[in-house]
Amino acid sequence: MRRYPFVVIGAGAGGLVIALGLAKLRRRVLLIEKGEMGGDCTNVGCIPSKALIAAAEAAYSARHAKELGIEVSEVHAAGALAHVRAVVEQIRSKEEPPKLEKLGVDVARGEARFLDPHTLEVEGVGQIQAKKIVIATGSKPCIPNVEGLSETPYQTNETIFDLDHLPKSLAVVGAGTIGCELAQAFARLGTKVTLIHPHTHLMDREDPRVGAELREVFLREGIDIRAPATLEKVRYNKGIFELQLGAESLQADELLLATGRSPRVDGISLERAGIEFSEKGIVTDLCGRTTRPHIFAIGDVRGQALFTHVAERDGRAVLINLLLPRWLSFFSRPLADEQHIPRVTFTSPEVAVIGMSESEAIRRYGKKRIAVYEVEFDEIDRAICQNQTAGFVRIITKKWSSHILGATICAARAGEMLMEIGVAMAARRPLRKIAGLLHPYPIYNAAIRKAADQWLAKIILRKR
């Protein structure tokens, strides 16, 4: 039996942070991974989807430039999926076992399961005993219970990038982040896309204006939107998917399920270790400890905010906590603050969100105690120059202090813009202070400054 002071299960973003961090501190650590190194983000999530979006943007821009009579080099949409796989391979090559072992990380390939609180069995490797263990097994696609679906070769984000050709038609079920990003990307590459969503608003967890803005853009780009609509039955016949949506029906060459993700807790035998868990994820305290204090859980498997940057932040915190002796546990680092977690959907326009929505702020503080500042991008000179005037900035604050509670940006480059607000929130700087910050001209962030400019007129001068 091999013995280690530290074992990490899962070589995704969070697991790599901890394993590499321990190795740099010259601690002996074993990293266990049953799939491809790099986890969901590198292989089936952030990296391939953003590479596909970039290819789609190039094809879309070239097509519209040609319509305007502007000569551009030809962009071949057919090579998009090969491009995606090349990008994934390039990034994953930095995380392969030989490179990790060179940095001091021992690597075991195989599925791990608990035998008891300190012992793991790794398929094809044998038994491993560890003093401290970190579970970073990520998440998996949620598959809806739909009649006939299990008998069909449907796609998820874990399989769609392995296609060897662009489908002529694609039905996408779910208009959250994954559904909206991939629906638009495939449509821009020339696939006939139908987007199916059970709610009226696309991205219904966000500000309602987001859904309205994306619907308008998607319709303009030729995406067939069926929302609200529910997939009731699926049949696969002679290479064609036949979908039943209530009284309506449609056909598609491929079917992509983008109906959410859930923590990957099956197959690890957590019950043998005495770890409390449910379908919602592994139960931890604020510092990542499970019901067994020597076992930690980070990232998606906790079932909180399922984002790569959250897993990395969790990893940095737990790296410190792993090294603290139990009697110094009061110095433990907390995991990511749920209230201030930024998130970005990389559609065009992008959707970037942090903190509370208007409805959440009203529920907590009451309508009379909050203020909402909104600026349209057709008022912003840089957006006009770039012909990217779709979208808005919406910032929610406490009324008099202008303490920022949250923001939604729907615009080109929204992800980059968001962190000006994020830094202000972290530093507890009110929105009104941003008005005095000198912004270079012309930039998209002028929209945030314009929102800050509204405080004086909206709150002070209006009262006179």
FENSUL-V915071 format. One line per field, one symbol per residue. phi: phi as a letter, one per 30 degrees, with the letter a starting at -180 (. if undefined). psi: psi as a letter, one per 30 degrees, with the letter a starting at -180 (. if undefined). burial: 1 if it has 24 or more other ideal C-beta (glycine too) atoms within 12 Angstrom, else 0. A space follows every 50 residues. Layout:
BEGIN
phi = ???
psi = ???
burial = ???
END
This chain:
BEGIN
phi = .dbbdbbccjcdedddeddddddddicdbcccbccddjidedcbbedddd ddddddddddddddddddicdbddccdddddddedddeddddddcdeedd dddjcdbbcldcbdcaecbccceicjdbcbdbbccbdibbddcddbeidd ccddcbddbdddecadddbbcccjcdeddddddddddddjddccccbdcd ddhddceeddddddedddddcjddccadabdcabbcbhibdccccidcba badbbccbcjbbeccdichdddcicdabddkddbddcjdddcedccbbie ddiccdbddddddeddddeddddddedcddcedddededcddbbccdbdd bbbbidddddddddcjddcbbccbbcddccedddedhbcdjacbccbddd diddclabbcadiedddedddddddddhcdeddddcddcdccbddedddd ddedeeddccdddd
psi = kkkkekkkjjhaeeeeeeeeeeefghkkkkkkkfbkkfaeeeegceeeee eeeeeeeeeeeeeeeeefgkklkkkjefgeeeeeeeeeeeefffgleeee effgkkkkklkkkkelffkkkkkfeakkkkekkkjhfbllkkjljkkfef glhllafffeffkglkkekkkkjkhaeeeeeeeeeeefffkjkkkkkfle klhfflkffeeeeeeeeeeeggkjkjkkkkjfkkkjjhgkkjkjibflll llelkkjhhlllkifkffhefffhkklafflkklafggkafjffklklae ffgcjikefeeeeeeeefeeeefklefgffgkklakjeegjlkkkhajll jkkkalleeeeeeefkefglkkkkkkfffkeeeeefhifkalkjkklkee fgkkfllkkjlkgeeeeefeeeeeeefhklefffffkjklkkleffeeee eeffeeeeeeeff.
burial = 00011111111111111111111000101111111111111111111111 11111111110110000000000010100110111011001100111001 00101111011111001111110000111111111111111111010010 01011111011010011011111111111111111111111111111110 11111110111111101100101111101110011000001111100001 11111111111111100101001010100011111011110111111111 11111111111111111111111000000001101100011111111111 11111111001000000001111111101101100001111111111110 01111111111111101111110110000111111000100011111111 11111001100000
END
